[in-house]
Amino acid sequence: MLAEGTYICQACGEEIVVEVDLSAGGRQEYSEDCPVCCRPHLLSVRIASDGHVEIGAEGE
């Protein structure tokens, strides 16, 4: 099952929508390039018990 979350790219300032795989657990961490400026980010994903997705992003 998938859900969506967003983060703001620290390099270009764009809001980025990310699909999150809910079956991968309530806490996830992975690298992803911004689809606008291609700069890498370390994404920290937290999924609440009600399914709300919160994403933190840190430039690499």
mmJSON file of the N, C-alpha and C atoms, coordinates in Angstrom:
{"data_MODEL":{"atom_site":{
"group_PDB":["ATOM","ATOM","ATOM","ATOM","ATOM","ATOM","ATOM","ATOM","ATOM","ATOM","ATOM","ATOM","ATOM","ATOM","ATOM","ATOM","ATOM","ATOM","ATOM","ATOM","ATOM","ATOM","ATOM","ATOM","ATOM","ATOM","ATOM","ATOM","ATOM","ATOM","ATOM","ATOM","ATOM","ATOM","ATOM","ATOM","ATOM","ATOM","ATOM","ATOM","ATOM","ATOM","ATOM","ATOM","ATOM","ATOM","ATOM","ATOM","ATOM","ATOM","ATOM","ATOM","ATOM","ATOM","ATOM","ATOM","ATOM","ATOM","ATOM","ATOM","ATOM","ATOM","ATOM","ATOM","ATOM","ATOM","ATOM","ATOM","ATOM","ATOM","ATOM","ATOM","ATOM","ATOM","ATOM","ATOM","ATOM","ATOM","ATOM","ATOM","ATOM","ATOM","ATOM","ATOM","ATOM","ATOM","ATOM","ATOM","ATOM","ATOM","ATOM","ATOM","ATOM","ATOM","ATOM","ATOM","ATOM","ATOM","ATOM","ATOM","ATOM","ATOM","ATOM","ATOM","ATOM","ATOM","ATOM","ATOM","ATOM","ATOM","ATOM","ATOM","ATOM","ATOM","ATOM","ATOM","ATOM","ATOM","ATOM","ATOM","ATOM","ATOM","ATOM","ATOM","ATOM","ATOM","ATOM","ATOM","ATOM","ATOM","ATOM","ATOM","ATOM","ATOM","ATOM","ATOM","ATOM","ATOM","ATOM","ATOM","ATOM","ATOM","ATOM","ATOM","ATOM","ATOM","ATOM","ATOM","ATOM","ATOM","ATOM","ATOM","ATOM","ATOM","ATOM","ATOM","ATOM","ATOM","ATOM","ATOM","ATOM","ATOM","ATOM","ATOM","ATOM","ATOM","ATOM","ATOM","ATOM","ATOM","ATOM","ATOM","ATOM","ATOM","ATOM","ATOM","ATOM","ATOM","ATOM","ATOM"],
"id":[1,2,3,4,5,6,7,8,9,10,11,12,13,14,15,16,17,18,19,20,21,22,23,24,25,26,27,28,29,30,31,32,33,34,35,36,37,38,39,40,41,42,43,44,45,46,47,48,49,50,51,52,53,54,55,56,57,58,59,60,61,62,63,64,65,66,67,68,69,70,71,72,73,74,75,76,77,78,79,80,81,82,83,84,85,86,87,88,89,90,91,92,93,94,95,96,97,98,99,100,101,102,103,104,105,106,107,108,109,110,111,112,113,114,115,116,117,118,119,120,121,122,123,124,125,126,127,128,129,130,131,132,133,134,135,136,137,138,139,140,141,142,143,144,145,146,147,148,149,150,151,152,153,154,155,156,157,158,159,160,161,162,163,164,165,166,167,168,169,170,171,172,173,174,175,176,177,178,179,180],
"type_symbol":["N","C","C","N","C","C","N","C","C","N","C","C","N","C","C","N","C","C","N","C","C","N","C","C","N","C","C","N","C","C","N","C","C","N","C","C","N","C","C","N","C","C","N","C","C","N","C","C","N","C","C","N","C","C","N","C","C","N","C","C","N","C","C","N","C","C","N","C","C","N","C","C","N","C","C","N","C","C","N","C","C","N","C","C","N","C","C","N","C","C","N","C","C","N","C","C","N","C","C","N","C","C","N","C","C","N","C","C","N","C","C","N","C","C","N","C","C","N","C","C","N","C","C","N","C","C","N","C","C","N","C","C","N","C","C","N","C","C","N","C","C","N","C","C","N","C","C","N","C","C","N","C","C","N","C","C","N","C","C","N","C","C","N","C","C","N","C","C","N","C","C","N","C","C","N","C","C","N","C","C"],
"label_atom_id":["N","CA","C","N","CA","C","N","CA","C","N","CA","C","N","CA","C","N","CA","C","N","CA","C","N","CA","C","N","CA","C","N","CA","C","N","CA","C","N","CA","C","N","CA","C","N","CA","C","N","CA","C","N","CA","C","N","CA","C","N","CA","C","N","CA","C","N","CA","C","N","CA","C","N","CA","C","N","CA","C","N","CA","C","N","CA","C","N","CA","C","N","CA","C","N","CA","C","N","CA","C","N","CA","C","N","CA","C","N","CA","C","N","CA","C","N","CA","C","N","CA","C","N","CA","C","N","CA","C","N","CA","C","N","CA","C","N","CA","C","N","CA","C","N","CA","C","N","CA","C","N","CA","C","N","CA","C","N","CA","C","N","CA","C","N","CA","C","N","CA","C","N","CA","C","N","CA","C","N","CA","C","N","CA","C","N","CA","C","N","CA","C","N","CA","C","N","CA","C","N","CA","C","N","CA","C","N","CA","C"],
"label_alt_id":[null,null,null,null,null,null,null,null,null,null,null,null,null,null,null,null,null,null,null,null,null,null,null,null,null,null,null,null,null,null,null,null,null,null,null,null,null,null,null,null,null,null,null,null,null,null,null,null,null,null,null,null,null,null,null,null,null,null,null,null,null,null,null,null,null,null,null,null,null,null,null,null,null,null,null,null,null,null,null,null,null,null,null,null,null,null,null,null,null,null,null,null,null,null,null,null,null,null,null,null,null,null,null,null,null,null,null,null,null,null,null,null,null,null,null,null,null,null,null,null,null,null,null,null,null,null,null,null,null,null,null,null,null,null,null,null,null,null,null,null,null,null,null,null,null,null,null,null,null,null,null,null,null,null,null,null,null,null,null,null,null,null,null,null,null,null,null,null,null,null,null,null,null,null,null,null,null,null,null,null],
"label_comp_id":["MET","MET","MET","LEU","LEU","LEU","ALA","ALA","ALA","GLU","GLU","GLU","GLY","GLY","GLY","THR","THR","THR","TYR","TYR","TYR","ILE","ILE","ILE","CYS","CYS","CYS","GLN","GLN","GLN","ALA","ALA","ALA","CYS","CYS","CYS","GLY","GLY","GLY","GLU","GLU","GLU","GLU","GLU","GLU","ILE","ILE","ILE","VAL","VAL","VAL","VAL","VAL","VAL","GLU","GLU","GLU","VAL","VAL","VAL","ASP","ASP","ASP","LEU","LEU","LEU","SER","SER","SER","ALA","ALA","ALA","GLY","GLY","GLY","GLY","GLY","GLY","ARG","ARG","ARG","GLN","GLN","GLN","GLU","GLU","GLU","TYR","TYR","TYR","SER","SER","SER","GLU","GLU","GLU","ASP","ASP","ASP","CYS","CYS","CYS","PRO","PRO","PRO","VAL","VAL","VAL","CYS","CYS","CYS","CYS","CYS","CYS","ARG","ARG","ARG","PRO","PRO","PRO","HIS","HIS","HIS","LEU","LEU","LEU","LEU","LEU","LEU","SER","SER","SER","VAL","VAL","VAL","ARG","ARG","ARG","ILE","ILE","ILE","ALA","ALA","ALA","SER","SER","SER","ASP","ASP","ASP","GLY","GLY","GLY","HIS","HIS","HIS","VAL","VAL","VAL","GLU","GLU","GLU","ILE","ILE","ILE","GLY","GLY","GLY","ALA","ALA","ALA","GLU","GLU","GLU","GLY","GLY","GLY","GLU","GLU","GLU"],
"label_asym_id":["A","A","A","A","A","A","A","A","A","A","A","A","A","A","A","A","A","A","A","A","A","A","A","A","A","A","A","A","A","A","A","A","A","A","A","A","A","A","A","A","A","A","A","A","A","A","A","A","A","A","A","A","A","A","A","A","A","A","A","A","A","A","A","A","A","A","A","A","A","A","A","A","A","A","A","A","A","A","A","A","A","A","A","A","A","A","A","A","A","A","A","A","A","A","A","A","A","A","A","A","A","A","A","A","A","A","A","A","A","A","A","A","A","A","A","A","A","A","A","A","A","A","A","A","A","A","A","A","A","A","A","A","A","A","A","A","A","A","A","A","A","A","A","A","A","A","A","A","A","A","A","A","A","A","A","A","A","A","A","A","A","A","A","A","A","A","A","A","A","A","A","A","A","A","A","A","A","A","A","A"],
"label_entity_id":["1","1","1","1","1","1","1","1","1","1","1","1","1","1","1","1","1","1","1","1","1","1","1","1","1","1","1","1","1","1","1","1","1","1","1","1","1","1","1","1","1","1","1","1","1","1","1","1","1","1","1","1","1","1","1","1","1","1","1","1","1","1","1","1","1","1","1","1","1","1","1","1","1","1","1","1","1","1","1","1","1","1","1","1","1","1","1","1","1","1","1","1","1","1","1","1","1","1","1","1","1","1","1","1","1","1","1","1","1","1","1","1","1","1","1","1","1","1","1","1","1","1","1","1","1","1","1","1","1","1","1","1","1","1","1","1","1","1","1","1","1","1","1","1","1","1","1","1","1","1","1","1","1","1","1","1","1","1","1","1","1","1","1","1","1","1","1","1","1","1","1","1","1","1","1","1","1","1","1","1"],
"label_seq_id":[1,1,1,2,2,2,3,3,3,4,4,4,5,5,5,6,6,6,7,7,7,8,8,8,9,9,9,10,10,10,11,11,11,12,12,12,13,13,13,14,14,14,15,15,15,16,16,16,17,17,17,18,18,18,19,19,19,20,20,20,21,21,21,22,22,22,23,23,23,24,24,24,25,25,25,26,26,26,27,27,27,28,28,28,29,29,29,30,30,30,31,31,31,32,32,32,33,33,33,34,34,34,35,35,35,36,36,36,37,37,37,38,38,38,39,39,39,40,40,40,41,41,41,42,42,42,43,43,43,44,44,44,45,45,45,46,46,46,47,47,47,48,48,48,49,49,49,50,50,50,51,51,51,52,52,52,53,53,53,54,54,54,55,55,55,56,56,56,57,57,57,58,58,58,59,59,59,60,60,60],
"pdbx_PDB_ins_code":[null,null,null,null,null,null,null,null,null,null,null,null,null,null,null,null,null,null,null,null,null,null,null,null,null,null,null,null,null,null,null,null,null,null,null,null,null,null,null,null,null,null,null,null,null,null,null,null,null,null,null,null,null,null,null,null,null,null,null,null,null,null,null,null,null,null,null,null,null,null,null,null,null,null,null,null,null,null,null,null,null,null,null,null,null,null,null,null,null,null,null,null,null,null,null,null,null,null,null,null,null,null,null,null,null,null,null,null,null,null,null,null,null,null,null,null,null,null,null,null,null,null,null,null,null,null,null,null,null,null,null,null,null,null,null,null,null,null,null,null,null,null,null,null,null,null,null,null,null,null,null,null,null,null,null,null,null,null,null,null,null,null,null,null,null,null,null,null,null,null,null,null,null,null,null,null,null,null,null,null],
"Cartn_x":[0.834,0.0,0.894,0.521,1.309,0.556,1.314,0.773,1.69,1.267,2.096,2.477,3.683,4.174,4.931,5.271,6.009,7.187,8.165,9.268,9.674,10.386,10.903,12.37,12.755,14.146,14.959,16.013,16.845,17.708,17.88,18.71,17.917,16.733,15.986,14.694,14.267,13.081,11.753,11.772,10.523,9.922,8.601,7.915,7.867,8.373,8.488,7.509,6.714,5.78,6.46,6.39,7.056,6.027,6.062,5.251,6.006,5.298,5.894,5.223,6.043,5.545,5.229,3.964,3.554,3.957,4.121,4.476,5.944,6.744,8.169,8.419,7.37,7.531,7.224,7.066,6.69,7.793,9.036,10.191,11.064,11.342,12.156,13.182,14.296,15.315,15.968,16.039,16.679,17.081,17.939,18.392,17.55,17.279,16.542,16.99,17.15,17.505,16.261,16.388,15.293,15.0,13.738,13.403,13.507,13.654,13.761,15.216,16.045,17.439,18.465,18.013,18.853,19.824,19.676,20.547,20.043,20.972,20.567,20.112,19.138,18.625,18.512,18.761,18.485,17.099,16.168,14.79,14.552,13.952,13.539,12.019,11.443,9.994,9.44,8.386,7.674,6.207,5.644,4.241,3.503,2.525,1.725,0.755,0.208,-0.724,-1.984,-2.32,-3.486,-3.142,-1.859,-1.445,-0.873,-0.85,-0.28,1.222,1.722,3.136,3.825,4.952,5.769,7.17,7.684,8.987,9.908,11.098,12.149,13.222,13.804,14.835,16.063,17.206,18.484,19.348,19.901,20.763,22.002,22.459,23.662,24.855],
"Cartn_y":[-1.166,0.0,1.25,2.241,3.468,4.664,5.636,6.915,7.994,9.239,10.343,11.239,11.781,12.784,13.825,14.931,15.981,16.456,17.025,17.724,18.892,19.838,20.984,20.741,20.809,20.628,21.789,21.48,22.51,23.228,22.647,23.275,24.232,23.81,24.641,25.217,24.744,25.29,24.743,23.811,23.229,22.24,22.176,21.157,19.883,18.797,17.531,16.525,15.886,14.846,13.49,12.683,11.386,10.303,9.216,8.048,7.24,6.829,6.077,4.715,3.674,2.309,2.053,2.012,1.838,0.479,-0.515,-1.854,-1.959,-0.923,-0.943,-0.535,-0.244,0.06,1.503,1.771,3.087,4.117,3.667,4.568,4.061,4.955,4.6,5.708,5.336,6.321,5.877,6.794,6.471,7.745,7.591,8.715,8.802,10.026,10.253,11.591,11.624,12.864,13.707,15.015,15.927,15.811,15.614,15.488,16.823,17.932,19.242,19.615,19.573,20.033,18.906,17.69,16.479,16.399,17.248,17.174,16.074,15.317,14.209,14.69,13.98,14.248,12.935,13.006,11.889,12.13,11.243,11.38,10.505,11.097,10.381,10.378,9.204,9.065,8.461,9.093,8.564,8.415,7.249,6.985,6.761,7.607,7.5,6.324,5.916,4.792,5.07,6.358,6.706,6.833,6.554,6.589,7.915,8.931,10.231,10.083,10.638,10.533,11.871,11.814,12.995,12.714,13.638,13.438,14.592,14.237,15.214,15.001,16.086,15.971,16.758,16.144,16.782,16.629,17.729,17.66,16.835,16.076,15.262,15.972],
"Cartn_z":[0.0,0.0,0.0,-0.781,-0.911,-0.343,0.117,0.57,0.013,0.122,-0.35,0.811,0.713,1.641,0.846,1.47,0.78,1.617,0.925,1.593,0.716,1.299,0.556,0.264,-1.001,-1.398,-0.823,-0.094,0.513,-0.512,-1.678,-2.706,-3.593,-4.075,-5.025,-4.459,-3.261,-2.616,-3.104,-4.021,-4.536,-3.542,-3.509,-2.726,-3.56,-3.005,-3.718,-3.11,-3.949,-3.522,-3.688,-2.637,-2.619,-2.308,-3.051,-2.708,-1.666,-0.627,0.47,0.558,0.655,0.796,2.27,2.614,4.005,4.566,3.712,4.182,4.594,4.351,4.705,6.153,6.908,8.327,8.653,9.95,10.435,10.408,10.342,10.216,9.078,8.165,7.006,6.771,6.181,5.836,4.532,3.591,2.324,1.588,0.588,-0.238,-1.492,-1.899,-3.135,-3.723,-5.032,-5.717,-5.954,-5.798,-6.116,-7.612,-7.986,-9.409,-10.171,-9.455,-10.101,-10.346,-9.276,-9.411,-9.335,-9.067,-9.042,-7.872,-6.871,-5.694,-4.764,-4.166,-3.289,-1.91,-1.342,-0.002,0.761,2.058,2.944,3.515,3.197,3.645,4.871,5.894,7.103,7.108,6.981,6.861,8.151,8.658,9.822,9.436,9.768,9.452,10.764,11.021,12.24,12.13,13.266,13.271,12.454,12.269,11.451,9.964,9.595,8.194,7.738,8.619,8.259,8.048,6.923,6.564,6.816,7.523,7.774,7.223,6.403,5.785,6.156,6.644,6.882,5.831,5.339,4.293,4.689,4.456,4.733,3.494,3.006,1.831,2.125,1.149,1.32,0.723],
"occupancy":[1.0,1.0,1.0,1.0,1.0,1.0,1.0,1.0,1.0,1.0,1.0,1.0,1.0,1.0,1.0,1.0,1.0,1.0,1.0,1.0,1.0,1.0,1.0,1.0,1.0,1.0,1.0,1.0,1.0,1.0,1.0,1.0,1.0,1.0,1.0,1.0,1.0,1.0,1.0,1.0,1.0,1.0,1.0,1.0,1.0,1.0,1.0,1.0,1.0,1.0,1.0,1.0,1.0,1.0,1.0,1.0,1.0,1.0,1.0,1.0,1.0,1.0,1.0,1.0,1.0,1.0,1.0,1.0,1.0,1.0,1.0,1.0,1.0,1.0,1.0,1.0,1.0,1.0,1.0,1.0,1.0,1.0,1.0,1.0,1.0,1.0,1.0,1.0,1.0,1.0,1.0,1.0,1.0,1.0,1.0,1.0,1.0,1.0,1.0,1.0,1.0,1.0,1.0,1.0,1.0,1.0,1.0,1.0,1.0,1.0,1.0,1.0,1.0,1.0,1.0,1.0,1.0,1.0,1.0,1.0,1.0,1.0,1.0,1.0,1.0,1.0,1.0,1.0,1.0,1.0,1.0,1.0,1.0,1.0,1.0,1.0,1.0,1.0,1.0,1.0,1.0,1.0,1.0,1.0,1.0,1.0,1.0,1.0,1.0,1.0,1.0,1.0,1.0,1.0,1.0,1.0,1.0,1.0,1.0,1.0,1.0,1.0,1.0,1.0,1.0,1.0,1.0,1.0,1.0,1.0,1.0,1.0,1.0,1.0,1.0,1.0,1.0,1.0,1.0,1.0],
"B_iso_or_equiv":[0.0,0.0,0.0,0.0,0.0,0.0,0.0,0.0,0.0,0.0,0.0,0.0,0.0,0.0,0.0,0.0,0.0,0.0,0.0,0.0,0.0,0.0,0.0,0.0,0.0,0.0,0.0,0.0,0.0,0.0,0.0,0.0,0.0,0.0,0.0,0.0,0.0,0.0,0.0,0.0,0.0,0.0,0.0,0.0,0.0,0.0,0.0,0.0,0.0,0.0,0.0,0.0,0.0,0.0,0.0,0.0,0.0,0.0,0.0,0.0,0.0,0.0,0.0,0.0,0.0,0.0,0.0,0.0,0.0,0.0,0.0,0.0,0.0,0.0,0.0,0.0,0.0,0.0,0.0,0.0,0.0,0.0,0.0,0.0,0.0,0.0,0.0,0.0,0.0,0.0,0.0,0.0,0.0,0.0,0.0,0.0,0.0,0.0,0.0,0.0,0.0,0.0,0.0,0.0,0.0,0.0,0.0,0.0,0.0,0.0,0.0,0.0,0.0,0.0,0.0,0.0,0.0,0.0,0.0,0.0,0.0,0.0,0.0,0.0,0.0,0.0,0.0,0.0,0.0,0.0,0.0,0.0,0.0,0.0,0.0,0.0,0.0,0.0,0.0,0.0,0.0,0.0,0.0,0.0,0.0,0.0,0.0,0.0,0.0,0.0,0.0,0.0,0.0,0.0,0.0,0.0,0.0,0.0,0.0,0.0,0.0,0.0,0.0,0.0,0.0,0.0,0.0,0.0,0.0,0.0,0.0,0.0,0.0,0.0,0.0,0.0,0.0,0.0,0.0,0.0],
"pdbx_formal_charge":[null,null,null,null,null,null,null,null,null,null,null,null,null,null,null,null,null,null,null,null,null,null,null,null,null,null,null,null,null,null,null,null,null,null,null,null,null,null,null,null,null,null,null,null,null,null,null,null,null,null,null,null,null,null,null,null,null,null,null,null,null,null,null,null,null,null,null,null,null,null,null,null,null,null,null,null,null,null,null,null,null,null,null,null,null,null,null,null,null,null,null,null,null,null,null,null,null,null,null,null,null,null,null,null,null,null,null,null,null,null,null,null,null,null,null,null,null,null,null,null,null,null,null,null,null,null,null,null,null,null,null,null,null,null,null,null,null,null,null,null,null,null,null,null,null,null,null,null,null,null,null,null,null,null,null,null,null,null,null,null,null,null,null,null,null,null,null,null,null,null,null,null,null,null,null,null,null,null,null,null],
"auth_seq_id":[1,1,1,2,2,2,3,3,3,4,4,4,5,5,5,6,6,6,7,7,7,8,8,8,9,9,9,10,10,10,11,11,11,12,12,12,13,13,13,14,14,14,15,15,15,16,16,16,17,17,17,18,18,18,19,19,19,20,20,20,21,21,21,22,22,22,23,23,23,24,24,24,25,25,25,26,26,26,27,27,27,28,28,28,29,29,29,30,30,30,31,31,31,32,32,32,33,33,33,34,34,34,35,35,35,36,36,36,37,37,37,38,38,38,39,39,39,40,40,40,41,41,41,42,42,42,43,43,43,44,44,44,45,45,45,46,46,46,47,47,47,48,48,48,49,49,49,50,50,50,51,51,51,52,52,52,53,53,53,54,54,54,55,55,55,56,56,56,57,57,57,58,58,58,59,59,59,60,60,60],
"auth_comp_id":["MET","MET","MET","LEU","LEU","LEU","ALA","ALA","ALA","GLU","GLU","GLU","GLY","GLY","GLY","THR","THR","THR","TYR","TYR","TYR","ILE","ILE","ILE","CYS","CYS","CYS","GLN","GLN","GLN","ALA","ALA","ALA","CYS","CYS","CYS","GLY","GLY","GLY","GLU","GLU","GLU","GLU","GLU","GLU","ILE","ILE","ILE","VAL","VAL","VAL","VAL","VAL","VAL","GLU","GLU","GLU","VAL","VAL","VAL","ASP","ASP","ASP","LEU","LEU","LEU","SER","SER","SER","ALA","ALA","ALA","GLY","GLY","GLY","GLY","GLY","GLY","ARG","ARG","ARG","GLN","GLN","GLN","GLU","GLU","GLU","TYR","TYR","TYR","SER","SER","SER","GLU","GLU","GLU","ASP","ASP","ASP","CYS","CYS","CYS","PRO","PRO","PRO","VAL","VAL","VAL","CYS","CYS","CYS","CYS","CYS","CYS","ARG","ARG","ARG","PRO","PRO","PRO","HIS","HIS","HIS","LEU","LEU","LEU","LEU","LEU","LEU","SER","SER","SER","VAL","VAL","VAL","ARG","ARG","ARG","ILE","ILE","ILE","ALA","ALA","ALA","SER","SER","SER","ASP","ASP","ASP","GLY","GLY","GLY","HIS","HIS","HIS","VAL","VAL","VAL","GLU","GLU","GLU","ILE","ILE","ILE","GLY","GLY","GLY","ALA","ALA","ALA","GLU","GLU","GLU","GLY","GLY","GLY","GLU","GLU","GLU"],
"auth_asym_id":["A","A","A","A","A","A","A","A","A","A","A","A","A","A","A","A","A","A","A","A","A","A","A","A","A","A","A","A","A","A","A","A","A","A","A","A","A","A","A","A","A","A","A","A","A","A","A","A","A","A","A","A","A","A","A","A","A","A","A","A","A","A","A","A","A","A","A","A","A","A","A","A","A","A","A","A","A","A","A","A","A","A","A","A","A","A","A","A","A","A","A","A","A","A","A","A","A","A","A","A","A","A","A","A","A","A","A","A","A","A","A","A","A","A","A","A","A","A","A","A","A","A","A","A","A","A","A","A","A","A","A","A","A","A","A","A","A","A","A","A","A","A","A","A","A","A","A","A","A","A","A","A","A","A","A","A","A","A","A","A","A","A","A","A","A","A","A","A","A","A","A","A","A","A","A","A","A","A","A","A"],
"auth_atom_id":["N","CA","C","N","CA","C","N","CA","C","N","CA","C","N","CA","C","N","CA","C","N","CA","C","N","CA","C","N","CA","C","N","CA","C","N","CA","C","N","CA","C","N","CA","C","N","CA","C","N","CA","C","N","CA","C","N","CA","C","N","CA","C","N","CA","C","N","CA","C","N","CA","C","N","CA","C","N","CA","C","N","CA","C","N","CA","C","N","CA","C","N","CA","C","N","CA","C","N","CA","C","N","CA","C","N","CA","C","N","CA","C","N","CA","C","N","CA","C","N","CA","C","N","CA","C","N","CA","C","N","CA","C","N","CA","C","N","CA","C","N","CA","C","N","CA","C","N","CA","C","N","CA","C","N","CA","C","N","CA","C","N","CA","C","N","CA","C","N","CA","C","N","CA","C","N","CA","C","N","CA","C","N","CA","C","N","CA","C","N","CA","C","N","CA","C","N","CA","C","N","CA","C","N","CA","C","N","CA","C"],
"pdbx_PDB_model_num":[1,1,1,1,1,1,1,1,1,1,1,1,1,1,1,1,1,1,1,1,1,1,1,1,1,1,1,1,1,1,1,1,1,1,1,1,1,1,1,1,1,1,1,1,1,1,1,1,1,1,1,1,1,1,1,1,1,1,1,1,1,1,1,1,1,1,1,1,1,1,1,1,1,1,1,1,1,1,1,1,1,1,1,1,1,1,1,1,1,1,1,1,1,1,1,1,1,1,1,1,1,1,1,1,1,1,1,1,1,1,1,1,1,1,1,1,1,1,1,1,1,1,1,1,1,1,1,1,1,1,1,1,1,1,1,1,1,1,1,1,1,1,1,1,1,1,1,1,1,1,1,1,1,1,1,1,1,1,1,1,1,1,1,1,1,1,1,1,1,1,1,1,1,1,1,1,1,1,1,1]
}}}
